């Protein structure tokens, strides 16, 4: 496991939670999603969000457009073997 503090923080949107700044990333290894540690703008809450739920915000200067709504993925529970 590795914990990396981001400097500078990155403006992101956490699906279902809102906009905020990611200030750290946790990497549990190849069998897991990256976990983004995000401080939310509206509530001040700090959430650890899995990679598929986090989107970097649009940036006109960098030529980065917002992700279309149909491209945002949602997590589905893994099938139970048996």
Protein Blocks (a to p, Z undefined) as FASTA:
>chain_A
ZZdddddddddddehkbpcddfbdcdebjkbccddddddfklopacdddfklpccdddfk
nopacddfklpccddddddeZZ
